[in-house]
């Protein structure tokens, strides 16, 4: 059931019909291409729910669906192949490709938007973003001026990663970081940890800010002490010394590559992980690292986010905003605090 007064979406129709949102989109767009196979009974079930509910697609989404290029653009603010960050972006791209293929769409990767020595921007003198029917944005940080212009010019797009308003609400699909971090803090507190530290920036882009917010809320809720240890310009040995000086027993590390480096530094200094210090990693590495440590932490649903971004982009809401839950990873770097 939907809340009174709330507009029905394709996701609602999909749930009522017992199918995926991709199937609803294909039925609504009357896709009968050879590569799109929908059983007649499934198509009729979707249409019956649409008739019974009186569902009408959002005009913006309808205009998008009626365009004939069937090209989805993917704009990345950081290079994705074959760079050190490729492993981080690969699952997102898998999800995007998987869903685009199901919808019979081609993908166009925008790579010409960079200027020498400058960060990529969507809009420049040779911008070709309008070649695509719509665009998926990938990047740990996204330029707010780009977002504002996309919104102002009503160019269909969605960001992978939660984004703050940029003159208007920004469409996105992101990871729900605060509950995941709170769950890890709760686990540490249940094992007797009372002096905790957040290791990382904890600010700047929305992703680290969301993690830090979850940490602070959870620390306050369990009545523990929380410190903030910044990593910029610091070596793993520096971080270990600061954590030790603050008598921290559980460190929540924003960048898993830093967590691995701390574990290796601890081994060289005779510090037991997790006996002396528990380490919890908040996501997936964004830098090259040989992960030979079974880190306790959570998994970002990257492939699911990529897939969901395409579904929402082609769906029935003008400004979709959705957060997907992260999955806790047991690992072996969390243990009871020593008395």
HELIX and SHEET records of a PDB file:
HELIX    1   1 UNK A   10  UNK A   17  1                                   8    
HELIX    2   2 UNK A   21  UNK A   28  1                                   8    
HELIX    3   3 UNK A   40  UNK A   53  1                                  14    
HELIX    4   4 UNK A   59  UNK A   66  1                                   8    
HELIX    5   5 UNK A   86  UNK A  102  1                                  17    
HELIX    6   6 UNK A  129  UNK A  131  5                                   3    
HELIX    7   7 UNK A  144  UNK A  152  1                                   9    
HELIX    8   8 UNK A  177  UNK A  190  1                                  14    
HELIX    9   9 UNK A  206  UNK A  222  1                                  17    
HELIX   10  10 UNK A  236  UNK A  245  1                                  10    
HELIX   11  11 UNK A  256  UNK A  269  1                                  14    
HELIX   12  12 UNK A  302  UNK A  313  1                                  12    
SHEET    1   A 6 UNK A 106  UNK A 110  0                                        
SHEET    2   A 6 UNK A  71  UNK A  76  1                                        
SHEET    3   A 6 UNK A 134  UNK A 138  1                                        
SHEET    4   A 6 UNK A 157  UNK A 160  1                                        
SHEET    5   A 6 UNK A 172  UNK A 176  1                                        
SHEET    6   A 6 UNK A 321  UNK A 325  1                                        
SHEET    1   B 6 UNK A 225  UNK A 229  0                                        
SHEET    2   B 6 UNK A 195  UNK A 199  1                                        
SHEET    3   B 6 UNK A 250  UNK A 253  1                                        
SHEET    4   B 6 UNK A 278  UNK A 282  1                                        
SHEET    5   B 6 UNK A 296  UNK A 299  1                                        
SHEET    6   B 6 UNK A 327  UNK A 329 -1                                        
END                                                                             
